[in-house]
Amino acid sequence: MLTEEDKADRFALRTLFEKRLVNEETKAGFFYFENQRLMIAEGPETYVVVPGDMAIGYPLFMNGESDFSKFKDAMKLVNQVKSEPIEILWDIGANIGSICIPAVNRNLVKKAVAFEPEKRLFKLLRANAVLNEVDDRITFHNTALGAESSTAELMIGEGNTGDYRIVGKFLDNDAMDEASRQRQTIKVQPLDNFADSFEARRTLIFMDIQGYEGLALSGAQRIISTSPPLVTEFWPYAMKRLDAYKLLRDIVCSGIYSEFADLSSEAKQFSTLTASALDELYGNLGEDHQKSTDLLFV
Protein backbone atom coordinates (compact mmCIF):
# COMPACT_ATOMS: atom_id res chain seq x y z
CA MET A 1 0.00 0.00 0.00
CA LEU A 2 1.16 3.54 -0.76
CA THR A 3 1.68 5.77 2.25
CA GLU A 4 0.47 9.36 2.14
CA GLU A 5 4.09 10.46 1.68
CA ASP A 6 4.51 8.08 -1.27
CA LYS A 7 1.36 9.47 -2.82
CA ALA A 8 2.68 12.99 -2.43
CA ASP A 9 5.98 12.01 -4.06
CA ARG A 10 4.11 10.34 -6.90
CA PHE A 11 1.90 13.39 -7.38
CA ALA A 12 4.97 15.62 -7.61
CA LEU A 13 6.50 13.39 -10.28
CA ARG A 14 3.22 13.13 -12.11
CA THR A 15 2.91 16.91 -12.19
CA LEU A 16 6.44 17.17 -13.58
CA PHE A 17 5.78 14.84 -16.48
CA GLU A 18 2.37 16.35 -17.22
CA LYS A 19 4.19 19.49 -18.32
CA ARG A 20 5.17 17.57 -21.45
CA LEU A 21 2.86 17.35 -24.46
CA VAL A 22 1.19 13.98 -24.08
CA ASN A 23 -1.74 12.08 -25.48
CA GLU A 24 -4.44 11.89 -22.79
CA GLU A 25 -5.60 8.42 -23.82
CA THR A 26 -2.06 7.09 -23.70
CA LYS A 27 -1.58 8.62 -20.27
CA ALA A 28 -4.77 6.96 -19.06
CA GLY A 29 -3.45 3.63 -20.38
CA PHE A 30 -0.38 3.83 -18.14
CA PHE A 31 -2.46 4.24 -14.99
CA TYR A 32 -5.04 1.65 -16.15
CA PHE A 33 -2.33 -1.03 -15.92
CA GLU A 34 -0.91 0.30 -12.64
CA ASN A 35 -1.90 -2.79 -10.65
CA GLN A 36 -0.33 -5.30 -13.06
CA ARG A 37 3.02 -6.91 -12.30
CA LEU A 38 4.61 -5.73 -15.56
CA MET A 39 3.71 -3.75 -18.67
CA ILE A 40 5.18 -2.93 -22.08
CA ALA A 41 6.39 0.49 -23.19
CA GLU A 42 6.79 0.89 -26.96
CA GLY A 43 8.87 3.60 -28.62
CA PRO A 44 12.10 3.57 -30.61
CA GLU A 45 12.95 0.70 -28.24
CA THR A 46 10.68 -1.79 -26.45
CA TYR A 47 10.78 -2.11 -22.66
CA VAL A 48 9.15 -4.19 -19.99
CA VAL A 49 8.55 -1.61 -17.25
CA VAL A 50 7.34 -1.62 -13.66
CA PRO A 51 3.70 -0.40 -13.55
CA GLY A 52 3.19 2.73 -11.49
CA ASP A 53 6.86 3.74 -11.81
CA MET A 54 6.67 7.48 -12.39
CA ALA A 55 10.43 8.05 -12.73
CA ILE A 56 11.42 5.56 -15.44
CA GLY A 57 8.38 3.57 -16.58
CA TYR A 58 6.07 6.54 -17.15
CA PRO A 59 8.34 8.59 -19.47
CA LEU A 60 9.26 5.40 -21.37
CA PHE A 61 5.56 4.60 -21.80
CA MET A 62 4.62 8.15 -22.78
CA ASN A 63 7.63 9.35 -24.74
CA GLY A 64 9.84 6.34 -25.48
CA GLU A 65 12.78 7.77 -23.51
CA SER A 66 13.73 8.52 -19.90
CA ASP A 67 16.52 11.08 -19.39
CA PHE A 68 18.26 9.87 -22.55
CA SER A 69 18.77 13.48 -23.67
CA LYS A 70 21.38 13.82 -20.88
CA PHE A 71 23.41 11.02 -22.40
CA LYS A 72 23.17 12.56 -25.87
CA ASP A 73 24.19 15.97 -24.52
CA ALA A 74 27.16 14.42 -22.72
CA MET A 75 28.31 12.60 -25.85
CA LYS A 76 28.07 15.78 -27.90
CA LEU A 77 30.17 17.71 -25.38
CA VAL A 78 32.75 14.95 -25.01
CA ASN A 79 33.21 14.67 -28.77
CA GLN A 80 34.02 18.39 -28.87
CA VAL A 81 37.07 17.93 -26.66
CA LYS A 82 38.28 14.37 -27.32
CA SER A 83 40.36 13.40 -30.32
CA GLU A 84 39.19 9.78 -30.17
CA PRO A 85 35.50 8.86 -30.41
CA ILE A 86 33.61 7.34 -27.49
CA GLU A 87 32.65 3.78 -28.43
CA ILE A 88 31.87 2.19 -25.06
CA LEU A 89 29.44 3.14 -22.30
CA TRP A 90 29.73 2.02 -18.68
CA ASP A 91 26.22 2.55 -17.29
CA ILE A 92 26.33 2.52 -13.48
CA GLY A 93 22.87 2.39 -11.97
CA ALA A 94 21.44 1.05 -15.22
CA ASN A 95 17.92 0.40 -13.89
CA ILE A 96 15.96 -1.37 -16.68
CA GLY A 97 18.26 -0.16 -19.46
CA SER A 98 16.84 3.23 -20.43
CA ILE A 99 20.33 4.62 -21.13
CA CYS A 100 22.52 1.72 -22.23
CA ILE A 101 19.93 0.00 -24.47
CA PRO A 102 19.14 2.99 -26.73
CA ALA A 103 22.82 4.02 -26.71
CA VAL A 104 23.74 0.65 -28.21
CA ASN A 105 20.60 0.14 -30.29
CA ARG A 106 20.99 3.52 -32.02
CA ASN A 107 24.71 2.88 -32.55
CA LEU A 108 25.80 5.86 -30.46
CA VAL A 109 28.27 3.42 -28.89
CA LYS A 110 29.43 0.01 -30.04
CA LYS A 111 28.93 -1.74 -26.71
CA ALA A 112 28.07 -1.15 -23.07
CA VAL A 113 28.72 -2.50 -19.59
CA ALA A 114 25.73 -2.20 -17.25
CA PHE A 115 25.69 -2.33 -13.44
CA GLU A 116 22.40 -2.70 -11.56
CA PRO A 117 22.19 -4.08 -8.00
CA GLU A 118 18.43 -4.50 -7.49
CA LYS A 119 17.20 -8.01 -8.31
CA ARG A 120 14.00 -7.30 -10.22
CA LEU A 121 15.40 -4.34 -12.13
CA PHE A 122 18.42 -6.42 -13.13
CA LYS A 123 16.15 -9.12 -14.56
CA LEU A 124 14.20 -6.51 -16.52
CA LEU A 125 17.45 -4.94 -17.72
CA ARG A 126 18.55 -8.24 -19.24
CA ALA A 127 15.08 -8.98 -20.62
CA ASN A 128 14.91 -5.57 -22.27
CA ALA A 129 18.30 -6.06 -23.87
CA VAL A 130 17.03 -9.33 -25.35
CA LEU A 131 13.80 -7.70 -26.55
CA ASN A 132 15.84 -5.07 -28.39
CA GLU A 133 18.37 -7.61 -29.71
CA VAL A 134 21.36 -5.87 -28.11
CA ASP A 135 22.12 -8.43 -25.39
CA ASP A 136 25.23 -9.57 -27.28
CA ARG A 137 26.64 -6.02 -27.07
CA ILE A 138 25.97 -5.36 -23.37
CA THR A 139 27.77 -6.97 -20.43
CA PHE A 140 25.67 -7.17 -17.25
CA HIS A 141 26.73 -7.06 -13.59
CA ASN A 142 24.22 -7.50 -10.75
CA THR A 143 26.12 -5.45 -8.17
CA ALA A 144 26.39 -2.03 -6.61
CA LEU A 145 29.72 -0.22 -6.61
CA GLY A 146 31.49 1.10 -3.54
CA ALA A 147 34.77 1.52 -1.73
CA GLU A 148 35.25 -2.19 -0.98
CA SER A 149 33.66 -5.60 -1.38
CA SER A 150 30.75 -5.84 1.05
CA THR A 151 26.97 -5.79 1.24
CA ALA A 152 24.60 -2.87 1.74
CA GLU A 153 20.94 -2.21 2.37
CA LEU A 154 19.00 -0.76 -0.56
CA MET A 155 15.86 1.29 0.14
CA ILE A 156 13.01 0.52 -2.27
CA GLY A 157 10.96 3.60 -3.11
CA GLU A 158 7.44 2.65 -4.18
CA GLY A 159 6.33 4.37 -7.37
CA ASN A 160 9.88 5.51 -8.22
CA THR A 161 12.44 2.90 -9.28
CA GLY A 162 14.80 5.77 -10.03
CA ASP A 163 15.16 6.35 -6.28
CA TYR A 164 16.22 2.91 -5.11
CA ARG A 165 18.89 4.20 -2.78
CA ILE A 166 21.55 2.76 -0.47
CA VAL A 167 20.62 3.44 3.15
CA GLY A 168 22.34 6.42 4.75
CA LYS A 169 21.53 8.61 7.71
CA PHE A 170 17.94 9.38 8.67
CA LEU A 171 17.46 13.06 9.40
CA ASP A 172 14.66 15.08 10.92
CA ASN A 173 13.95 16.78 7.59
CA ASP A 174 13.75 13.60 5.49
CA ALA A 175 11.17 14.35 2.82
CA MET A 176 10.88 11.03 0.94
CA ASP A 177 9.66 8.58 3.59
CA GLU A 178 13.06 6.91 3.82
CA ALA A 179 12.59 5.33 7.25
CA SER A 180 9.51 3.31 6.26
CA ARG A 181 10.77 1.95 2.94
CA GLN A 182 11.27 -1.73 2.30
CA ARG A 183 14.87 -2.88 2.05
CA GLN A 184 16.88 -5.37 0.06
CA THR A 185 20.40 -6.59 0.84
CA ILE A 186 22.65 -6.10 -2.19
CA LYS A 187 26.21 -6.96 -3.14
CA VAL A 188 28.79 -4.17 -3.36
CA GLN A 189 32.11 -4.35 -5.24
CA PRO A 190 34.81 -1.80 -6.08
CA LEU A 191 34.66 -0.65 -9.69
CA ASP A 192 38.38 -1.41 -9.92
CA ASN A 193 37.47 -5.13 -9.75
CA PHE A 194 36.50 -4.64 -13.40
CA ALA A 195 39.50 -2.51 -14.40
CA ASP A 196 41.12 -5.17 -16.58
CA SER A 197 38.28 -4.85 -19.10
CA PHE A 198 38.15 -1.05 -19.02
CA GLU A 199 39.21 0.74 -22.23
CA ALA A 200 40.02 4.23 -21.02
CA ARG A 201 40.35 6.22 -24.21
CA ARG A 202 37.10 4.96 -25.71
CA THR A 203 34.78 4.80 -22.67
CA LEU A 204 32.26 7.17 -21.11
CA ILE A 205 31.16 6.42 -17.53
CA PHE A 206 27.53 7.37 -16.85
CA MET A 207 26.78 7.15 -13.12
CA ASP A 208 23.36 7.76 -11.56
CA ILE A 209 23.28 6.13 -8.13
CA GLN A 210 21.36 8.49 -5.87
CA GLY A 211 24.09 10.27 -3.96
CA TYR A 212 26.45 7.28 -3.71
CA GLU A 213 28.72 8.55 -6.50
CA GLY A 214 31.58 9.61 -4.21
CA LEU A 215 31.66 6.24 -2.47
CA ALA A 216 31.61 4.40 -5.80
CA LEU A 217 34.47 6.51 -7.14
CA SER A 218 36.52 5.84 -4.01
CA GLY A 219 36.67 2.22 -5.17
CA ALA A 220 37.60 3.19 -8.72
CA GLN A 221 41.01 4.84 -8.30
CA ARG A 222 42.68 2.70 -10.95
CA ILE A 223 39.97 3.37 -13.52
CA ILE A 224 39.47 7.06 -12.70
CA SER A 225 43.23 7.71 -12.85
CA THR A 226 42.92 7.31 -16.64
CA SER A 227 40.60 10.38 -16.72
CA PRO A 228 37.68 8.83 -18.62
CA PRO A 229 34.79 11.23 -19.34
CA LEU A 230 32.48 10.91 -16.35
CA VAL A 231 28.82 11.82 -15.87
CA THR A 232 27.50 11.80 -12.31
CA GLU A 233 24.24 12.79 -10.74
CA PHE A 234 24.74 15.72 -8.35
CA TRP A 235 21.99 15.59 -5.70
CA PRO A 236 22.89 17.36 -2.44
CA TYR A 237 19.88 15.94 -0.56
CA ALA A 238 21.05 12.36 -1.09
CA MET A 239 24.77 13.08 -0.76
CA LYS A 240 24.18 14.68 2.64
CA ARG A 241 22.55 11.49 3.93
CA LEU A 242 25.55 9.43 2.83
CA ASP A 243 28.28 11.93 3.81
CA ALA A 244 29.39 11.59 0.20
CA TYR A 245 29.70 15.11 -1.19
CA LYS A 246 33.21 15.92 0.07
CA LEU A 247 34.40 12.52 -1.14
CA LEU A 248 33.03 13.14 -4.63
CA ARG A 249 34.41 16.68 -4.74
CA ASP A 250 37.87 15.72 -3.57
CA ILE A 251 38.18 12.84 -6.05
CA VAL A 252 37.12 14.75 -9.17
CA CYS A 253 39.14 17.81 -8.12
CA SER A 254 42.33 15.85 -7.40
CA GLY A 255 43.85 16.72 -10.80
CA ILE A 256 42.19 13.87 -12.72
CA TYR A 257 39.74 16.26 -14.38
CA SER A 258 40.12 19.92 -15.36
CA GLU A 259 36.66 20.95 -16.61
CA PHE A 260 33.01 20.20 -15.96
CA ALA A 261 29.65 20.98 -17.54
CA ASP A 262 26.22 21.18 -15.94
CA LEU A 263 23.96 19.09 -18.19
CA SER A 264 20.85 20.83 -16.83
CA SER A 265 22.01 24.31 -17.78
CA GLU A 266 20.85 25.93 -20.97
CA ALA A 267 24.41 26.82 -21.97
CA LYS A 268 25.79 23.27 -21.61
CA GLN A 269 29.37 24.45 -21.80
CA PHE A 270 32.53 23.59 -19.91
CA SER A 271 33.80 25.56 -16.93
CA THR A 272 37.07 25.25 -15.02
CA LEU A 273 36.75 22.57 -12.36
CA THR A 274 37.64 23.65 -8.84
CA ALA A 275 36.46 22.61 -5.41
CA SER A 276 35.02 26.08 -4.87
CA ALA A 277 33.03 25.84 -8.12
CA LEU A 278 31.40 22.61 -6.93
CA ASP A 279 30.82 24.10 -3.48
CA GLU A 280 29.05 27.02 -5.12
CA LEU A 281 26.87 24.69 -7.20
CA TYR A 282 26.02 22.66 -4.09
CA GLY A 283 25.02 25.83 -2.29
CA ASN A 284 22.95 27.11 -5.21
CA LEU A 285 21.02 23.85 -5.46
CA GLY A 286 20.59 23.55 -1.71
CA GLU A 287 19.57 20.39 0.07
CA ASP A 288 15.92 20.31 -0.98
CA HIS A 289 14.97 16.82 -2.19
CA GLN A 290 13.68 18.16 -5.51
CA LYS A 291 16.90 19.96 -6.53
CA SER A 292 19.55 18.02 -8.47
CA THR A 293 21.48 18.07 -11.71
CA ASP A 294 23.95 15.93 -13.67
CA LEU A 295 27.58 16.89 -14.24
CA LEU A 296 30.05 15.90 -16.95
CA PHE A 297 33.73 15.85 -15.98
CA VAL A 298 36.58 15.80 -18.52
Secondary structure, DSSP 8 states (H G I E B T S, - for coil): ---HHHHHHHHHHHHHHHTS---HHHHHHHHHTTTSS-EEEESSSEEEE-TT-TTTHHHHHHHS-SSHHHHHHHHHHHHHH-SS---EEEEES-TTTTTHHHHHHTTSSSEEEEE--SHHHHHHHHHHHHHTT-GGGEEEE--EE-SSSEEEEEEE-TT-GGG-EE-----TT--S-GGG-EEEEEEEE-GGGGGGG--GGGEEEEE--TT-HHHHHHT-HHHHTT---EEEEE-HHHHHHHT-HHHHHHHHTTTT--EEEETTSSS---EE--HHHHHHHHHHH-S-TT--EEEEE-
